Amino acid sequence: MLRRDFTGKLIAVTAGTPLLSAYTDSKPNLIKPQALQEGDMVGLIAPGSPFGEKQIARAAEFADSLGLNPVFGKHIRAERGYLAGTDEERLEDLHAMFFNPEIRAVWCIRGGYGCTRLLPMINYEKIRANPKPLIGYSDITALHMAIHKYAGLLSFHGPVASSEQSEYTRGYLKQALFGGSPYVIKMSEDNGRLASERQEFQWLPWRTGKAKGRLKGGNLSLLAALVGSPYAPSYAGHIVYLEDIGEKPYRIDRLITQMKQGSDLWEAVAIVLGVFNDCEAKPGERSLTLMETLEDHFADFPRPVAYGFSFGHIDHQFTLPVGALAEVDFDSKEIRILESPVS
C-alpha cells in the first residue's frame, strides 16, 4: 500500500456559495456513499478544536491500519484559540475533501468545539452532488445532523481518526465503511468487564423489547445545542442514540430537559444510551448520581430504552451509520443494521 508521511498531501478549494437545500427528513431519498476499498485516499480534517503532532501521527496510523492513504487538509495545523483555525479555514478543508474526486472519505481527527459555527456556511447542495463517508463523533454530531438533513447523505457516527485503535473499534468501523451487506453490532466484552469496576459502564434497561427505525443521534450536548436552530433534527419514528462526556449530573439533567421540552425526542421508537464517561458528581457533592438523573427522565419513556451500549467517549466503541434502517434488541443487547450503509 502506498504510504504517505505525516505531512500528507495538502488540498484546498474555494468554498462554494452555501445553500440550504430542500432535502429534509420527510423525503426518503437518502444517499449512500460508495464503499471504501484498500488504497483509497481519506481526507483528514479538523472542523472543531486544535490538537498536537501526537494526534496527527495517531490519525495517520489509524488510516494506515484500515488500508487507507491519509491526506491532510491544508489548514490541519492551524490554531485560533480553542478552534483549529478560523471558520473560513476549517470550512475550506471540509469543502476541499468533499469536492475533490480523488478523496473517497472525510474523517475528522477530533471533535472538541467549533463545528456548529460552520453549519450556515456549508454548501449542502454540492456535498449532495459529491457524496462520500463523513466519519467522527462528539462535536462532529453537528455536521452529521446538518448534512443528513440538508444534503440527504448517510454518514458515520464512529471514532475520530485520533481515537484509540482497539480491535473492536476498528472492526466495526471497517464493517460499516467497507462492507456491502446488513450486519449485527454486539456489545464489547471489554466494556462489559469494566461494568464491575466503573458504574458508568453498567447495563441499565428501563424498558426492553425490540424497535425498528432509522438511526439518528450523537452527542447529547450538541443535540441540545441544535434545539431551536434550522439544523435541529426530528426524532419521531427514529432509533435515537445519545452519549456524552465530562458533564456532571445536573448538566445532563438540564440537557435532557431541553431535549424533552424543545424537540420531539419522546416520539422516538427507542432510545439507545451509550456510555456517559466522566459524568458522575465528585464524592461529597450535593448531587444526584448519573444513574438517578437518567432514571428520572427515561424510566417513564413509553418505548424501549436502555443505558450502557458500547459507544461514546470510550476505547471500545462501535460505529453507527446515521440514517440507516436498523433494529435494536434490548434483550440480546444487539443493534442490527438492516441495510448496507454503503452503495
C-alpha positions in Angstrom: 0.0 0.0 0.0 1.2 3.5 -0.8 2.1 5.3 2.4 2.5 9.0 3.0 4.4 10.8 5.6 2.6 12.7 8.3 2.7 16.0 6.4 0.3 14.4 3.9 -0.9 16.0 0.7 -2.4 19.4 1.1 -5.6 20.1 -0.7 -7.6 23.3 -0.9 -10.6 24.6 -2.9 -12.5 27.8 -2.9 -15.6 27.4 -0.8 -18.8 27.4 -2.8 -21.8 29.5 -2.1 -23.5 27.9 0.9 -27.0 26.7 0.2 -29.8 25.2 2.3 -31.4 22.6 0.0 -34.9 21.3 0.1 -33.8 17.9 1.2 -35.3 17.1 4.6 -36.1 14.1 6.8 -39.6 14.0 5.2 -38.1 13.0 1.9 -37.0 9.3 1.6 -34.1 9.9 -0.8 -31.2 9.1 1.4 -27.9 9.0 -0.5 -25.5 6.2 0.5 -21.8 6.8 -0.2 -19.7 4.3 -2.1 -18.0 1.6 -0.1 -14.3 2.1 0.5 -11.5 -0.1 -0.8 -8.0 -0.6 0.4 -5.7 2.1 -1.1 -8.4 4.7 -1.2 -7.4 8.2 -0.1 -9.2 9.5 3.0 -9.2 13.3 3.8 -8.3 14.1 7.4 -9.7 17.4 8.7 -10.1 19.4 11.9 -13.5 21.1 11.8 -13.5 21.8 15.6 -10.7 22.0 18.2 -6.9 22.0 17.6 -4.5 19.2 18.6 -0.9 18.3 18.6 1.5 16.3 16.5 0.8 13.2 18.5 -2.8 13.2 17.4 -1.8 13.8 13.8 0.5 10.8 13.9 -2.1 8.7 15.5 -4.6 9.6 12.8 -2.2 8.7 10.0 -1.6 5.3 11.8 -5.3 4.6 12.2 -5.9 5.3 8.5 -3.0 3.1 7.5 -4.3 0.3 9.7 -7.5 0.3 7.6 -5.5 0.2 4.3 -6.3 3.8 3.6 -4.0 6.6 2.4 -4.2 9.6 4.7 -4.4 13.1 3.1 -4.3 16.1 5.4 -6.2 19.3 4.9 -4.3 22.5 4.1 -5.1 24.0 7.5 -4.7 20.9 9.6 -2.2 22.6 12.0 -4.0 25.9 12.2 -4.9 27.3 15.6 -7.1 30.2 16.7 -7.6 29.9 20.5 -9.9 26.9 21.2 -10.5 26.5 17.4 -8.5 24.6 14.8 -8.1 27.8 12.7 -10.6 30.4 11.5 -14.1 29.4 10.5 -13.1 30.0 6.9 -10.0 27.8 7.1 -11.9 24.9 8.7 -14.8 25.2 6.2 -12.3 25.3 3.3 -10.8 22.0 4.4 -14.2 20.4 4.8 -15.3 21.5 1.3 -12.0 20.6 -0.2 -12.2 17.0 0.9 -15.8 16.6 -0.2 -15.3 18.3 -3.6 -12.0 16.6 -4.6 -12.9 13.4 -6.6 -9.7 11.7 -5.5 -10.7 11.7 -1.9 -13.1 8.9 -1.0 -13.9 9.7 2.6 -13.8 12.6 5.0 -12.5 11.7 8.5 -12.4 14.2 11.4 -9.2 13.9 13.5 -11.0 15.1 16.7 -14.2 16.9 17.9 -13.9 19.4 20.6 -15.8 22.6 19.8 -16.4 24.6 16.6 -18.5 22.6 14.2 -21.8 24.4 14.9 -20.2 27.6 13.8 -19.8 26.2 10.3 -23.3 25.0 9.7 -24.7 28.1 8.0 -21.8 28.3 5.6 -21.7 24.7 4.3 -22.6 24.1 0.7 -25.0 21.2 1.2 -26.1 21.1 -2.5 -22.5 20.4 -3.6 -21.9 17.9 -0.8 -25.0 16.1 -2.0 -23.5 16.1 -5.5 -20.2 14.6 -4.2 -21.3 12.0 -1.6 -18.7 10.2 0.5 -18.5 8.9 4.0 -18.1 11.5 6.8 -16.7 9.9 10.0 -16.5 11.2 13.6 -18.4 11.7 16.8 -18.6 14.1 19.7 -18.8 17.7 18.2 -19.0 16.1 14.8 -22.6 15.3 15.7 -23.5 18.8 14.4 -22.1 18.1 11.0 -23.8 14.7 10.9 -27.2 16.2 11.7 -27.0 19.2 9.3 -25.5 17.2 6.4 -28.1 14.5 6.9 -30.9 17.0 7.0 -29.9 19.3 4.1 -27.7 17.0 1.9 -29.6 13.8 2.4 -26.3 11.9 3.0 -25.8 8.9 5.2 -22.8 9.5 7.4 -21.0 7.6 10.2 -21.1 8.2 13.9 -17.8 6.5 14.8 -14.3 7.1 16.1 -12.4 10.2 15.2 -9.1 9.5 13.5 -7.1 10.1 16.7 -9.1 7.6 18.7 -7.6 4.5 20.3 -7.3 1.7 17.7 -8.9 -1.2 19.6 -9.7 -4.3 17.5 -13.4 -3.9 18.4 -13.5 -0.2 17.3 -11.5 -0.9 14.1 -13.6 -3.9 13.2 -17.0 -2.2 13.3 -15.7 0.9 11.6 -14.3 -1.2 8.7 -17.6 -3.2 8.6 -19.5 0.0 8.1 -17.3 1.6 5.5 -16.0 -1.4 3.5 -18.9 -3.8 3.8 -21.8 -4.2 1.4 -24.4 -6.0 3.4 -26.5 -5.8 6.6 -24.7 -6.7 9.9 -25.2 -7.1 13.6 -23.5 -4.9 16.3 -22.8 -6.7 19.6 -21.7 -5.2 22.9 -18.0 -5.0 23.6 -16.8 -7.7 26.0 -14.2 -5.3 27.4 -16.9 -2.7 28.3 -18.9 -5.5 29.9 -15.9 -6.4 32.1 -15.5 -2.7 33.1 -19.0 -2.7 34.5 -17.8 -4.4 37.6 -15.3 -1.7 38.2 -16.9 1.5 37.0 -20.6 2.4 37.4 -20.8 4.3 34.1 -20.2 1.0 32.2 -23.1 -0.8 33.7 -26.1 -2.0 31.7 -29.4 -0.4 32.9 -32.6 -1.2 30.9 -35.8 0.7 31.8 -37.9 -0.9 29.1 -36.8 -3.9 27.0 -38.1 -5.3 23.7 -37.3 -4.5 20.1 -37.8 -1.5 17.9 -37.2 -0.7 14.2 -36.4 2.6 12.7 -33.7 4.8 11.2 -30.7 5.8 13.3 -30.3 9.3 14.5 -28.5 11.0 17.4 -25.0 11.6 18.7 -23.5 13.7 21.5 -26.2 15.0 23.9 -24.6 18.4 24.4 -24.5 19.1 20.6 -28.0 17.8 20.0 -29.3 20.1 22.8 -27.4 23.0 21.3 -29.2 22.5 18.0 -32.6 22.7 19.5 -34.4 25.7 18.1 -32.0 26.1 15.1 -32.6 25.2 11.5 -30.3 22.3 11.9 -32.2 20.5 14.7 -33.3 17.0 13.6 -36.7 15.4 14.0 -36.6 12.2 16.1 -40.1 11.0 15.5 -40.1 7.4 14.4 -36.3 7.0 14.8 -34.0 5.0 17.0 -32.2 7.7 18.8 -28.7 7.2 20.3 -27.2 9.5 22.9 -23.8 9.8 24.7 -21.8 12.5 26.5 -18.6 13.1 28.4 -17.5 15.3 31.3 -21.0 16.7 32.1 -22.0 16.4 35.7 -25.4 15.1 36.6 -27.1 18.4 36.9 -25.9 19.4 33.4 -27.0 16.0 32.0 -30.4 16.8 33.7 -30.5 20.2 32.0 -29.6 18.9 28.6 -32.2 16.1 28.6 -34.8 18.5 29.9 -34.0 20.8 27.0 -34.3 18.0 24.5 -37.7 16.8 26.0 -39.1 20.3 26.1 -37.7 21.6 22.8 -37.8 18.6 20.4 -39.9 15.6 19.6 -37.5 13.2 21.3 -40.3 11.5 23.1 -41.7 10.4 19.7 -38.7 8.2 19.1 -39.4 4.5 18.7 -36.4 3.7 21.0 -33.7 5.5 22.9 -30.2 3.9 23.0 -27.9 5.4 25.6 -24.1 4.8 25.3 -21.5 5.2 28.0 -21.6 8.7 29.6 -18.0 8.8 30.6 -16.8 11.0 33.4 -20.3 12.3 34.1 -20.5 11.5 37.8 -20.5 14.0 40.6 -17.5 14.2 42.8 -17.6 12.4 46.2 -19.3 14.6 48.8 -21.1 16.9 46.3 -24.8 17.5 46.8 -25.9 15.8 43.7 -28.0 13.0 42.2 -25.9 10.2 40.7 -25.7 9.9 36.9 -28.0 6.9 37.0 -30.5 8.6 39.2 -30.6 11.5 36.8 -31.1 9.3 33.8 -33.7 7.3 35.5 -35.7 10.4 36.4 -36.0 11.1 32.7 -36.1 7.8 31.0 -37.9 5.4 33.4 -41.2 6.7 32.1 -40.3 6.6 28.4 -43.1 4.5 26.8 -41.0 2.5 24.4 -37.7 0.6 24.6 -34.8 2.4 26.3 -31.6 1.3 28.0 -28.2 2.6 29.1 -24.8 1.1 28.6 -24.3 0.4 24.9 -20.7 0.3 23.6 -20.4 3.8 22.1 -19.3 7.2 23.3 -16.0 8.6 24.6 -14.6 5.2 25.3 -11.8 3.0 23.9 -14.1 0.2 22.6 -16.8 1.8 20.5 -18.9 0.7 17.6 -19.8 2.8 14.5 -23.4 3.7 13.7 -24.5 4.7 10.2 -26.6 7.9 10.6 -29.9 7.4 8.7 -29.6 3.7 8.1 -32.6 1.4 8.8 -31.9 -0.6 12.0 -33.5 -2.8 14.6 -32.4 -2.6 18.3 -33.0 -5.6 20.5 -32.7 -4.6 24.2 -33.0 -8.2 25.4 -30.0 -9.5 23.4 -28.2 -6.1 23.6 -27.7 -6.0 19.8 -28.2 -3.5 17.1 -29.0 -4.9 13.7 -28.2 -2.8 10.7 -30.9 -3.9 8.2 -29.4 -2.4 5.1 -25.9 -1.8 3.7 -24.9 1.7 4.7 -22.7 2.0 1.6 -23.5 1.5 -2.1 
